[in-house]
């Protein structure tokens, strides 16, 4: 928390809002400070019954802290808080009030000692830990700052709209990588939300990628759901080759081999990885596109089916192939006869200024038999990003359902 600095010796009444104005403008006041446990009227009534009731004194002090004035009112609040401590030496609210008033009097080091003690006594006081989060980071205590953020995020998910953007803003500093990765590796329940938001906002791409790499190195790699937004939003920021290098680097150990080939998951066994360099399937009403066991002679396969009513893309995968000559091949099975050219694979260039079809290969299997197909094609030097897609054409003659299985895909660099 950054306490609003006020000049001393000014005339007139100055209202001091001794609450949160946190890091880089990302932190805002908690409306109404709803975490307080009692109303002023309740506290006032309790104090009339028992002037030494520390709970009532704390609630009363909490209310007064919202709009306390410097000078005599602040001194009186500090004195009342000290009186609370005489009756209850470990009263967190009293320690925090004195600490915040101390900070408002330009003694942040003294305030840090008091608020540090209050923080050790309670993990639940929002103002204490919010002030320490800001102070720790401003004084280059990055690891303690991450610890305070973790405490605040664990307190209540209502803190997330304030604390998560602030923590994302702190990723501008590379020193945060190790302590933040260590905290995330413990898998706090705010982890996935944070990584998803970080990938979406990604204000500091180099640090974000370094953090994700560090998580993988310490055995707590980000999962597909935690990485999807990162890769989706990074596609417009980096070149296809750089994006593919990052995608490969962040693959889970079980899928690391997938990043070494020209084509991923040619056997359709399933790959727990984010788009865009794995298969994307497009099932919808009347269209099937799913992995599953193929018929005899096939293992895992991609099963596709549709009525032929309109042009349909069943699946595609982005590629990053260097310029050269390539051969694409695969295997297919269909139970029923299929008209020539109804199903086809196509390979297209996606690079701006060089878009176009590089190759197509129709799939026309004999009914009830495993068949093979292949095509050779060239990738020009100006094409640095391609897409491989399986699609079906629109047919006017009949709308009977057509289906087939494909597997054993292979892509080789011929020359």
N, C-alpha and C positions, 0 to 999 in steps of 0.2 A: 504494500500500500504506500502510495506517495502522499504524505500529508501536505496539504496546501500551505505553502510558505507565506507568512504574512509579515509585513514590515512592523517593527516595534516602534512604540512612541507615537503612533498615529492617534488622532482624535476621533471621537465618535464611536459608535458601537459597530464592531466587526463580528459578523457571524462566521464561525469556523465550522465547516463540515468536516469532521474528523473521521471520514470513512474513505471508501475506496476510489482512487483515481489511478488505476494501475497501468502497467507497462505500455508505453508507446500509444496511449490513448485507447487501448483495447478493453480496459476494465471500466465498468460503469457501476453506479450505485445499485445496490439491491433494493428494489422498490419496496418501501415500507419496512425494510429489515424484518421480514416475516419470521425470521428464526427466533425472535425474542419470545420468551415463554410467558410473559404476563403483560397486562396493560398498565399504564401509569396509574389509573384509578385503583386497580387492584393493589399495586405496590403502596400507594398512599394509605389505603385502608389498613393494610398489614402493618405499616409503620406506626399508625396510631395505636394499634393493639400492642405492638412490641417494637419500640424504637431500635432495638439491637438485632432485629431479625435480619441476618446477612443475606438471605435470598431476596427479601423485599428491598433491602438496600442496594443489591446488585441490579435488580430490575429497574429501580429508580435511577441509578447511575447510568444504566444503559440508555434510558429514555433521554436523560439530560445530555448525554454525549452527542446525540444527533445534531443539536443546534446550540452547543455551548459557546459562550463568548470568551474571547481572551481576557486576560486581566483577572479581576476579582472572581467572576463566575467560574473560570477555568481553575483558579486556585482553590475555590471552594469545592469543586468537584474532585480535585486531587486530594484535598483534605478529607472529604467524605470517603473516598476510596481507601485512603490510609486507615481511616477509622474501621472500615470493613475488615481490613487485613489484621487489625488488632484483635478482632473477634474470631476471624477465620483466616489464618496466615496463607492458606492455599486457594483463596478465592480468585479464580481466573479473571472474571470481569473486572475486579478492582485492579489487579495487576495490569491488565490490558489498558484500562482507562488511564492509569498513571503513565504507562508507556507511551500512549498516543499523545497525551498532553506534553510529555517530555519531548517527543519528536517535534511537536508544533513549536516548541521553544528552541529549535535548532540544535537539539542534542540527540542526534540519531544513534550514536554509539550507546549512550545511556538507555535510550528507548529499546535498542536491540537486546540489551541484557535483560530488561524487564519483560519484553515480549517473548524473548527466548525462553525465559522461565515459565511464562504463561503457556507457551506452546508445549513445553514438556509436561505440564499439568493437565492439558486438555488437547485432544485432537479434534474437538468439535467446534471451537470458537472461530468463526469465519474471519472476523476482522483481524485477529491475531495472526493467523497463518497467511492471510492475503497481504498484510503489511510486510511480513517477513519474506514472502515470495518476491515482492518488488525490491526490498532492501538487499536481500542476498544476491540477486542478479546484478543490481547496480553496483555492488561492492565486489564484483568478480567472484562471488562464491556460487559457482554455477551448479555444482552437485547439490548443495543445500537448497538452492532455488528449485531444482527439479523435485526434491523431496517435499517441499512445501506445496508444489503444484499437485503432486500425487495425493497428499493429505486432503487438499481442497476438493479434488475430483472424487475421492472416495467418500467424502462427507455426505454429499447429496448430488444427485444428477441435475438438480436445479442450478448448481454452480457451473455446469458444463458450458452453457452459452457464453459465459464470461471467461472462464479459465481456459477452455480449449483454444479459442482464438489467440489468447495471450501466449500460451505455450507454443503454439504454431509460430507466432511472431518471434519467439526466442530462438527458433531454429536458425535464425540468421547467423548465430554464433557457432562455429564448428566445435567449440569446446563442449557443447551440450551433447554431442553424439554419444560419448561413452556413458555418462550418468543416465541419460534418457533411455538408451538401449538397455542398460542394466535394469532400470525400473520396468520397462515394457516387457522384458524377459520374464518377470515374475507374473505376467499375465493379469494385471489388474483389470477389473471389468470395464474400465473405460478405454482399454487398449484398442479394440477394433474400431470404435467410433473415432478415436484420435487418428489412427493411421488412415482411415477412410477420408476424414476431413483434411488431413495433411496431404494426401494424394490429390484431392480435389483442388485445394487452394495452391499447394506447392509453391510458396513464394520464393523459396531458395532451393532450386532443383539440385544443385551439387550436394548440399548438406542433406537434403531428403534422401538422395540415393546413397550417400555415405551411411546414413542412419539405417536404412534398409539392409545394406550390405553388412553392417556391423551386427544387426539382429541375426542374420543368417550365420555369421561367423561364430556367434556365441551359442548356437544351437536353438534359436527361437525364431526361425525364419517366418516372415510374414506370409500368411496364407493367401489363397486366390481371392477371397472376398476382401481382404485388406489391401490387395495390390491392384484390383480392377480399375479403380478410379485413377490411380497413379499412372498406369499405362495409357488409359483412355485420354487423359489430359496431357500426357507427355508427347503424344503423337504429333501434335502441332508445334512442339517446341524444339525437337531434335530431329536429326536426319534418320531415315529408316535404319541405316547400319548402326548408328549409335543406340537407337531404341532397341534393336535386336540384341546388341551386346549387353545392354542393361537387362533385358528380358532373360537372356541366357544366364547372366550372373546371378539373378535372383530366383532361378528355378529351384525348387526343393531338391534335396539330394536324391530322392527317389526318381526324379524326372530329369536329372542333369544330362543324361545321354541324349535327350531330345534336342538339346541345343547344338549338338555337334553335326547333325545332318542337314541336308538341303531341304528336306521335307520332314515335318513332325507327325508322329503317330500314324505312319502308313498302315499299321495293323489295326487301328481303331480300338486299342485296348483301354483308352481313357487316359487323359493327361490332366493332372490337377495343376493347371497353369492359367494365367490370365490371357485374354486376347492381347494383341491381334495375331500372334504367330502360332496359335493352335487352331483346331477346328472350331468353327462356329456353325452350329446347326440351326435351321430355320423351320421347325415344325409349326403348323397353324391349322386352322379349320380345313379339313379335307386333305392335309399334307402331312406325311410322316417322314421324319428324318431322325433316326436314333441308332445308337450303338447297340449291338446285341450279338448273339451267337448266330453264325451263318449255317447253312445246310451242310450236309456231309461233304467233307473235303475242305471246308473252310473253318477257320477259327473264329475270332472276333471279326465283325464286319460292320459296315454301315448299311442299314436297311433304309430304303427310300420308297415312297409310294405316293401317287396322286392320281387325280381323275383325268388330267390332261386338259382341263378347262381353260387354263391360262399359263403363260410363261412362268416358270417356277424355279427359284434357286433353292436347292436342298442344303448345301453346305459349301463353305469356302474357307480358305486359309491364305494369309498373306505370306509372301516369300521375299527374301532379300538375296537375289542371285547376281553374282558378278557377270559382266559381259562374257558371252561364250555360247557354245553349242551344247544342248542338253537333250536327254532322252527321258520321257515320262512313260511309265508302264503300270499296269495293274491287272486285277483279276475280277471277274464278274460272274454272277449266276442269276438266272431268272426262271421261274417255273413255267411261265407262259410265253408265247411268242410276242415279240415287241417289234413294232414297225421301226424300220431303219431311221436313225436320226432323232428318235424321240428323246432318248437320254444322251447326254454328251458332257465331256469334260472340256473346259476351256482354260487357257492361260493367257492373262492379259497384263499389259504394262499399266501401272497406276501413276507413273511419274508425270507431273504437269509438263505439258509440251511434248510428251512422247506417248500419250495414252493410245491404246489400240490392242487388238487381239494378236497374240504371238502364235497361238496354235489352238486347234480344236481337235478332239478325237471322239467320234460317235461310238456308242456302246450298243452293239447288236448281238447279244448272246443267243446261241441256239437253246431252245427250251429244255430245261432239265439237265444242262451240261455246264461245267465250268469252262469259261472262256477267258481269253487274254486279249489285250489290246495295247498299243503303244504309239507314240508319236515323238518325232524329233523336232526341235525348234531352236531358234537363235534368240538370245537376249542382246539387244544393241547396247552400246556403251552409254547412251543417255538414259537408259532405263534402270533405275536403282531400286525399284519396288514393284513387285508383281502380285497377282492374286490367282490362285487355282480354285476353280469353282465347278461343282457338279450341278447341272440344271436340267430341266425338262421343258420341251417346247409345248406351245399351245396347239391343240388339235381340234379340228372342226367336225370330223366324221363321227366320233363316238366319245362317250364320257365314261367308258368302263375303266375300272381302276387298274393301273399299271404299277408293277413293283419289281425291284431287283435288289441284289446284295452286291457290294463292292468291297474288296480288301486287297491286301498285299501290294499297296502302292509303293512305287520306287521312282526316285528321281536321281539321275546321275549326270555328272559333268563329263561330256564326251571329249570335248576339246575347247 
